[in-house]
Amino acid sequence: MQLGNIQGYSVGDAAVTRSAGTKNRFRRRVVVCCAVMAAMAGVAHPGQEPLPPVGSPDRPSTPSTANHLPDANAQMRMREQQTKQQNFEAANVERKRQLAEDSARLLKLATDLKAEVDKTSKDTLSLIVIRKAEEIERLARNVKEKMKLTVGPG
């Protein structure tokens, strides 16, 4: 049972409720207040300078977990990774050195083989020439396999 409507409020059986017009005015006031507060938050107060952009060296950084030292387990893992990386780099340097030596040896053997073949007649090949050719073939395969390898993590 409704008793009546007095200035935007209606009185019912158990409670007093607002009418639709009063609710809309209240919502508008809340929205306007929020907008004013948001605008004021971005404005510098008199005598206050605006903050420099994020990432600028002039802006003080906030302490974060990135600035803390890692715990003992993390430090140990980092040392192990650094050691592995150094071992991989050392192995790659050694492999490159061996490749350079083998390539130089292969070039020398090939030039020696050419000189030996030029000395012989065209119908005969000496046993030395055949052995040099086999050694060149074996060394060339070895160089090819070393070139395919790359020692590294992964």
Secondary structure, DSSP 8 states (H G I E B T S, - for coil): ---EEETTEEE-SS-EEE-HHHHHHHHHHHHHHHHHHHHHHHS--TT------TT-TTS-----GGGS---HHHHHHHHHHHHHHHHHHHHHHHHHHHHHHHHHHHHHHHHHHHHHHHHS-TT---HHHHHHHHHHHHHHHHHHHHHH------
